[in-house]
Structure formats: structure tokens, C-alpha cells
């Protein structure tokens, strides 16, 4: 079973994504409110990090860059999401994929499947 670490601070989106991912057979770990994303990902070693670019108290692109600079941080596939088209910026900072919100569930699943 593939594991997904979900770094998203919109609780409605967290609930929706968690339900969809579990229905598709993924094991989901949701970022804690005050959790350090990089530390949590390195500790839990998920197959995929699904991370929003804009969170209330953190910048997903900065977190991505920090993850990629950390020992072992290149081992996890990262799919970034945003309502803004910042695909190039995400890819330049080490993302393996980008999906523009709003997206359909099948679009998400296709991106996740293409990541391995």
C-alpha cells in the first residue's frame, strides 16, 4: 500500500483528500497543526508528499526546498498543489509534479500513479 503524507491546512480539503485517497487504496498521514513538515516527512518516510503551496503559517515552496536540501529528502516524491499556476517554480525547487486547484479526483490519481 502506497503512503501519502498530506501537508494541507484547509480542513475541508484535508477531509476530502483523505477520503478520496483512502478510497483509492492509499494510507494517509495528515500533517499536525504545529508539525515541522520536513522533520515529519523524514521521520515517516511516505511514498508521496502531497503539499499545498500556500498555507497560513508556511510557504510550501520554501518547505519543499528545505526538504530537498535535507539528508534523505530526495527519497520522497513530492506533488505540489495550488490555486495559482506556480508549476515552474515548484518544479525548479524539486517538486516531482504539480496540480492546479480545483482538480478532479481522477486528475489527482493520474498524477499520483505517474509518480510511482
Buried (B, 14 or more C-beta within 10 A) or exposed (E): EBBBBBBBBBEEBBEEBBEBBEEBEBEBBBBEEEBBBBEBBBEEEBBBBBBBBBBEEBEBBEBBBBBBEEEEBEEBBBBBBBEEEBBEBBEEBBBBBBBBEEEEBEEBBEBBEEBE
